[in-house]
């Protein structure tokens, strides 16, 4: 086995995203890695939580990986995909996959770890056969603090994935699982159609004008009227900031959260080019009896201000979507560009999460991101489909050294 690439887990954001992306890229490209000080910047001592363990174990089984140090609270692991490459798990030929968690860890962070593998691992296989869909059911938390909600995934993430060339992914919420109020397990099913050919480079550089805004409120039943009133005031006062000179199109939906401490708001702006910009907040502060009006006002004020800031920056992606696209830019054929907007005439810097994803992609598969959000991908799978001429070769000294190391190991 080639010497594993070492990744320091406290680099930049220093959380679970580093682990998820690193193990996914490792599994896809058969690149062994060692991660130390896992989640070293997190309170409570860091290490693997149940959610992270679930993702690592699934990817390990899917890539025939040799795992070392993998366990709850582990702070160092080695992930070395096996010689046999990708395992012939049930999802390779369509069907049902179940990934279960016993805690309300975010189902959408588990999806974040396994989705690129599921999409790309079938490229070049079973040529001529019908591409079958796979239904992935993940149990855990659907609405979890500091994680993408099932509502954001359905309304923003999946439509944006379709814009960059990924086959449409259907989502179904069976039951909500919350981190606020009384905790409980929920589940979602994602219906995925794996890629058969390499993903072409994509360009998200023309945003267009804002044509509509959708508000999704999930809160106790008696909070509905106040939420709607607060949103009416925001849309009336800041209509020009959101829609410019266009006639506003606004849709508001409400769902009972069935708990007095569960308050959630998602605002999604849709542009004339089909781009989705979303901002949300699952309220994670104390809710005191008699103080709920202040809670609602605070939520509406924060989420609307965040969305308007995204709109005024002119970006083609919101802050959280930007880091979700990093792995697809890194794996695509050719240079993909994602415009992150400008603030006071200067380009908006990627978030710490996005910078962390850039760093992981550089370390594991040797791709680089420029200041304008561009990345020349490795053209994953191009050599398996006869499209070698379209793939961009990795010609850096680092990539060459890895190739030589593989040859040396094979010779021994």
VMD Tcl script that draws the C-alpha trace (Angstrom):
set ca {
  {0.00 0.00 0.00}
  {1.24 3.48 -0.86}
  {1.99 5.69 2.12}
  {-1.26 7.35 3.24}
  {-1.67 11.09 2.77}
  {-1.72 12.76 6.17}
  {-4.49 15.27 6.91}
  {-4.41 17.35 10.08}
  {-7.98 17.41 11.37}
  {-7.69 20.86 12.96}
  {-6.95 22.57 9.64}
  {-9.12 25.64 8.93}
  {-12.73 24.83 10.00}
  {-11.49 21.70 11.76}
  {-14.82 19.88 11.93}
  {-16.68 16.96 10.42}
  {-16.76 18.26 6.86}
  {-13.02 17.64 6.51}
  {-13.56 13.99 7.49}
  {-16.59 13.47 5.22}
  {-15.00 14.92 2.10}
  {-11.61 13.31 2.66}
  {-13.00 9.79 3.10}
  {-15.35 10.21 0.13}
  {-12.54 11.31 -2.21}
  {-10.29 8.60 -0.81}
  {-12.92 5.92 -1.49}
  {-13.54 7.13 -5.05}
  {-9.90 7.50 -6.08}
  {-8.42 4.60 -4.05}
  {-6.12 7.04 -2.27}
  {-5.15 5.98 1.28}
  {-5.37 8.70 3.93}
  {-4.68 9.18 7.61}
  {-6.56 11.87 9.54}
  {-5.30 12.99 12.95}
  {-6.89 15.27 15.57}
  {-10.32 14.58 14.06}
  {-12.77 17.41 14.77}
  {-10.05 18.88 16.94}
  {-11.65 22.33 17.01}
  {-14.95 21.08 18.40}
  {-15.95 21.35 22.03}
  {-16.27 18.20 24.08}
  {-12.96 16.73 22.95}
  {-13.74 16.19 19.28}
  {-13.32 12.75 17.73}
  {-15.83 10.66 15.80}
  {-19.49 10.98 16.76}
  {-22.05 8.38 15.71}
  {-22.94 10.33 12.56}
  {-19.31 10.45 11.39}
  {-18.79 6.80 12.24}
  {-21.82 5.84 10.12}
  {-20.42 7.65 7.07}
  {-16.89 6.30 7.41}
  {-18.07 2.72 7.87}
  {-20.40 2.87 4.86}
  {-17.70 4.34 2.61}
  {-15.23 1.80 3.93}
  {-17.51 -1.10 3.02}
  {-18.30 0.46 -0.36}
  {-14.62 0.77 -1.30}
  {-13.30 -2.43 0.32}
  {-11.20 -0.20 2.56}
  {-8.91 -1.29 5.33}
  {-9.86 0.81 8.36}
  {-7.73 1.51 11.38}
  {-8.75 3.36 14.54}
  {-12.40 3.71 13.51}
  {-14.64 3.91 16.58}
  {-16.69 6.32 18.65}
  {-14.63 9.29 19.88}
  {-11.63 8.15 17.85}
  {-9.34 11.06 17.00}
  {-7.14 9.32 14.43}
  {-8.07 6.95 11.61}
  {-6.46 5.42 8.56}
  {-8.72 4.83 5.56}
  {-7.12 2.70 2.83}
  {-9.39 1.56 -0.05}
  {-8.76 -2.05 -1.05}
  {-7.10 -3.41 -4.16}
  {-10.43 -4.66 -5.43}
  {-11.62 -1.08 -5.79}
  {-15.30 -0.46 -5.45}
  {-17.35 -3.10 -3.69}
  {-20.35 -4.55 -5.50}
  {-22.86 -3.44 -2.94}
  {-26.57 -3.62 -3.67}
  {-26.81 0.00 -4.87}
  {-24.53 -0.69 -7.86}
  {-27.46 -2.18 -9.78}
  {-30.29 -0.16 -8.31}
  {-32.53 -1.09 -5.42}
  {-32.87 -0.04 -1.80}
  {-30.15 1.00 0.63}
  {-30.74 1.64 4.33}
  {-28.28 3.67 6.43}
  {-29.39 3.75 10.06}
  {-28.29 5.94 12.92}
  {-29.36 5.40 16.50}
  {-29.03 9.09 17.34}
  {-30.58 12.18 15.67}
  {-27.37 12.96 13.82}
  {-28.05 14.86 10.60}
  {-29.23 12.57 7.79}
  {-28.16 15.23 5.31}
  {-24.57 15.27 6.54}
  {-24.47 11.50 6.07}
  {-25.82 12.11 2.56}
  {-23.12 14.74 2.00}
  {-20.48 12.08 2.65}
  {-21.91 9.24 0.53}
  {-23.69 11.02 -2.35}
  {-20.65 11.83 -4.53}
  {-19.50 8.22 -4.20}
  {-22.90 6.89 -5.20}
  {-23.09 9.27 -8.17}
  {-19.59 8.72 -9.57}
  {-18.65 5.15 -8.67}
  {-20.74 3.60 -11.46}
  {-19.19 5.64 -14.28}
  {-18.14 3.31 -17.10}
  {-19.73 0.19 -15.60}
  {-22.39 -1.97 -17.21}
  {-22.21 -0.11 -20.52}
  {-25.35 -0.49 -22.58}
  {-27.51 -1.46 -19.61}
  {-30.32 0.69 -18.29}
  {-29.20 3.04 -15.53}
  {-31.21 2.00 -12.51}
  {-32.16 4.32 -9.69}
  {-31.20 3.60 -6.10}
  {-33.37 4.54 -3.13}
  {-31.33 5.51 -0.09}
  {-33.17 5.71 3.21}
  {-31.24 7.41 6.01}
  {-32.46 7.45 9.61}
  {-31.48 10.18 12.05}
  {-32.16 13.91 12.38}
  {-33.84 15.81 9.52}
  {-33.82 19.22 11.25}
  {-30.59 19.57 13.21}
  {-28.76 22.70 14.33}
  {-25.71 23.69 12.24}
  {-26.66 21.17 9.52}
  {-28.60 21.38 6.25}
  {-32.29 20.85 6.96}
  {-34.40 18.48 4.88}
  {-36.27 21.57 3.67}
  {-33.10 23.31 2.46}
  {-31.97 20.09 0.76}
  {-35.29 19.71 -1.05}
  {-35.76 23.36 -2.04}
  {-32.17 24.53 -2.68}
  {-29.57 21.76 -2.78}
  {-31.27 19.33 -5.15}
  {-32.45 21.98 -7.67}
  {-28.93 23.42 -7.76}
  {-27.45 19.96 -8.31}
  {-29.76 19.57 -11.32}
  {-28.45 22.87 -12.71}
  {-24.87 21.54 -12.77}
  {-25.75 18.33 -14.63}
  {-26.52 15.83 -11.87}
  {-29.60 13.71 -12.64}
  {-32.60 14.94 -10.60}
  {-32.66 13.53 -7.08}
  {-36.05 12.99 -5.48}
  {-36.49 13.44 -1.73}
  {-39.17 12.06 0.56}
  {-39.52 12.94 4.23}
  {-41.03 10.03 6.16}
  {-40.79 11.63 9.60}
  {-38.95 14.62 11.02}
  {-36.20 14.13 13.57}
  {-35.26 17.22 15.59}
  {-32.32 18.38 17.66}
  {-34.57 20.98 19.35}
  {-37.31 20.13 21.80}
  {-37.69 16.44 22.61}
  {-35.24 14.58 20.41}
  {-36.38 11.76 18.19}
  {-35.41 9.90 15.07}
  {-36.75 10.78 11.65}
  {-35.93 9.49 8.19}
  {-35.66 10.51 4.56}
  {-35.39 8.63 1.30}
  {-33.35 9.99 -1.61}
  {-33.91 8.49 -5.04}
  {-30.63 8.78 -6.95}
  {-29.73 7.99 -10.55}
  {-25.96 7.31 -10.69}
  {-23.89 8.95 -13.39}
  {-22.92 6.70 -16.31}
  {-20.58 9.25 -17.90}
  {-18.16 11.78 -16.39}
  {-19.67 15.04 -15.16}
  {-18.96 17.89 -17.63}
  {-17.60 21.16 -16.28}
  {-20.34 23.59 -15.26}
  {-20.61 27.37 -15.08}
  {-22.63 29.21 -12.45}
  {-21.73 32.77 -13.37}
  {-24.99 34.42 -14.53}
  {-27.51 34.77 -11.73}
  {-30.32 36.74 -13.34}
  {-32.95 38.70 -11.39}
  {-34.89 37.55 -8.35}
  {-38.37 36.54 -9.53}
  {-39.86 34.85 -6.44}
  {-39.36 34.08 -2.77}
  {-40.72 31.08 -0.89}
  {-40.99 31.08 2.90}
  {-41.26 27.82 4.85}
  {-42.31 28.20 8.50}
  {-42.22 25.27 10.93}
  {-43.30 26.34 14.41}
  {-45.93 25.79 17.10}
  {-49.44 26.24 15.71}
  {-50.17 29.40 17.72}
  {-47.09 31.11 16.21}
  {-48.33 31.03 12.61}
  {-50.14 34.37 12.53}
  {-47.24 36.26 14.09}
  {-44.74 34.72 11.66}
  {-46.90 35.70 8.69}
  {-47.33 39.26 10.01}
  {-43.59 39.68 10.52}
  {-42.86 38.38 7.02}
  {-45.47 40.72 5.53}
  {-43.69 43.67 7.13}
  {-40.28 42.56 5.84}
  {-41.52 42.01 2.29}
  {-43.28 45.38 2.30}
  {-40.34 47.33 3.70}
  {-37.58 45.65 1.70}
  {-39.35 44.75 -1.50}
  {-36.92 46.79 -3.62}
  {-33.89 45.13 -1.99}
  {-35.24 41.71 -2.90}
  {-37.05 42.12 -6.22}
  {-35.67 45.35 -7.63}
  {-38.24 46.68 -10.10}
  {-39.92 43.31 -10.66}
  {-43.40 42.49 -9.43}
  {-42.93 40.42 -6.25}
  {-43.97 36.77 -6.21}
  {-44.19 35.46 -2.64}
  {-45.32 32.09 -1.32}
  {-45.61 31.29 2.39}
  {-46.28 27.83 3.84}
  {-46.68 26.75 7.45}
  {-46.26 23.42 9.25}
  {-46.94 22.69 12.90}
  {-43.67 21.71 14.62}
  {-45.65 20.03 17.41}
  {-43.34 21.33 20.12}
  {-43.20 24.71 21.89}
  {-39.42 24.94 21.44}
  {-39.17 24.12 17.74}
  {-38.98 27.21 15.53}
  {-37.61 27.09 12.00}
  {-37.70 29.47 9.02}
  {-36.34 28.96 5.50}
  {-36.40 31.67 2.81}
  {-35.57 30.67 -0.76}
  {-35.15 33.15 -3.61}
  {-35.44 31.86 -7.18}
  {-33.88 33.78 -10.07}
  {-34.81 34.10 -13.72}
  {-32.02 31.63 -14.56}
  {-33.31 28.99 -12.12}
  {-30.73 29.60 -9.42}
  {-31.83 29.09 -5.80}
  {-30.48 31.13 -2.90}
  {-31.51 29.97 0.56}
  {-31.02 31.09 4.13}
  {-32.57 29.55 7.22}
  {-32.39 29.25 10.98}
  {-33.42 26.48 13.32}
  {-33.73 28.51 16.50}
  {-31.22 27.12 18.99}
  {-31.54 29.52 21.91}
  {-33.69 29.38 24.99}
  {-37.44 29.79 24.51}
  {-39.10 31.27 27.59}
  {-42.81 31.31 28.22}
  {-44.31 34.66 27.27}
  {-41.28 35.62 25.17}
  {-42.17 33.84 21.93}
  {-43.04 37.07 20.09}
  {-39.44 38.21 20.50}
  {-38.21 34.81 19.28}
  {-40.29 35.04 16.11}
  {-39.22 38.61 15.42}
  {-35.57 37.66 15.89}
  {-35.84 34.71 13.50}
  {-37.57 36.66 10.74}
  {-35.19 39.60 11.08}
  {-32.06 37.44 10.93}
  {-33.09 35.11 8.09}
  {-34.45 37.91 5.90}
  {-31.34 40.03 6.46}
  {-29.11 37.07 5.59}
  {-31.03 36.41 2.37}
  {-31.02 40.07 1.33}
  {-27.25 40.18 1.88}
  {-26.89 37.16 -0.42}
  {-29.06 38.88 -3.04}
  {-27.19 42.18 -2.87}
  {-23.83 40.43 -3.31}
  {-24.99 39.10 -6.67}
  {-23.70 35.58 -6.07}
  {-24.91 32.55 -8.02}
  {-24.85 30.43 -4.86}
  {-25.56 31.11 -1.22}
  {-22.79 30.76 1.35}
  {-23.69 27.19 2.28}
  {-24.30 25.98 -1.28}
  {-20.85 27.17 -2.32}
  {-19.02 24.59 -0.22}
  {-21.43 21.82 -1.30}
  {-20.29 22.26 -4.92}
  {-16.56 21.92 -4.21}
  {-16.47 18.13 -4.60}
  {-18.30 18.29 -7.93}
  {-15.97 20.97 -9.29}
  {-13.04 18.80 -8.23}
  {-14.36 15.68 -9.99}
  {-15.78 17.25 -13.18}
  {-14.14 17.22 -16.63}
  {-12.63 20.64 -17.30}
  {-12.81 23.93 -15.43}
  {-15.99 24.68 -13.49}
  {-16.68 28.19 -12.21}
  {-18.96 29.27 -9.37}
  {-19.40 33.01 -8.86}
  {-19.51 33.90 -5.17}
  {-20.48 37.56 -5.54}
  {-18.93 40.85 -4.52}
  {-19.04 42.94 -1.36}
  {-17.90 46.57 -1.61}
  {-16.38 45.88 -5.06}
  {-14.25 43.01 -3.69}
  {-14.90 39.33 -4.38}
  {-16.66 37.59 -1.49}
  {-14.25 35.16 0.10}
  {-15.36 31.55 0.47}
  {-16.59 30.59 3.92}
  {-14.30 28.68 6.26}
  {-16.21 25.51 5.33}
  {-15.57 26.13 1.63}
  {-11.89 26.90 2.23}
  {-11.60 23.65 4.18}
  {-13.18 21.73 1.29}
  {-10.73 23.40 -1.13}
  {-7.82 22.33 1.05}
  {-9.01 18.71 1.33}
  {-9.52 18.46 -2.45}
  {-6.02 19.82 -2.99}
  {-4.43 17.39 -0.56}
  {-6.25 14.24 -1.68}
  {-6.65 14.65 -5.45}
  {-4.43 17.66 -6.16}
  {-6.86 20.19 -7.59}
  {-6.68 23.92 -6.94}
  {-9.31 26.64 -6.66}
  {-8.67 30.17 -7.88}
  {-9.84 33.42 -6.26}
  {-12.83 33.65 -8.60}
  {-14.28 30.27 -7.66}
  {-12.86 28.29 -10.57}
  {-11.39 24.77 -10.43}
  {-10.02 22.46 -13.12}
  {-11.37 19.05 -12.14}
  {-9.68 15.68 -12.57}
  {-12.32 14.35 -14.98}
  {-13.12 11.41 -12.74}
  {-14.08 8.34 -14.76}
  {-13.09 9.74 -18.17}
  {-10.53 6.97 -18.66}
  {-13.23 4.35 -18.07}
  {-15.57 5.57 -20.81}
  {-13.28 6.24 -23.75}
  {-13.30 9.97 -23.07}
  {-9.64 10.20 -22.16}
  {-9.11 13.15 -24.46}
  {-11.56 15.26 -22.50}
  {-10.05 14.66 -19.09}
  {-7.55 17.19 -17.76}
  {-4.33 15.47 -16.81}
  {-2.86 15.95 -13.39}
  {0.64 17.14 -14.23}
  {1.89 18.63 -10.99}
  {4.96 17.28 -9.24}
  {2.75 16.01 -6.45}
  {0.56 13.95 -8.78}
  {3.61 12.56 -10.59}
  {5.19 11.59 -7.30}
  {2.09 9.63 -6.33}
  {2.09 7.76 -9.64}
  {5.74 6.87 -9.20}
  {5.05 5.69 -5.66}
  {2.28 3.38 -6.90}
  {4.62 1.92 -9.52}
  {7.32 1.42 -6.91}
  {4.92 -0.38 -4.58}
  {3.65 -2.57 -7.43}
  {7.22 -3.48 -8.32}
  {7.90 -4.58 -4.78}
}
mol new
graphics top color blue
foreach p $ca { graphics top sphere $p radius 0.5 }
foreach p [lrange $ca 0 end-1] q [lrange $ca 1 end] { graphics top cylinder $p $q radius 0.2 }
display resetview
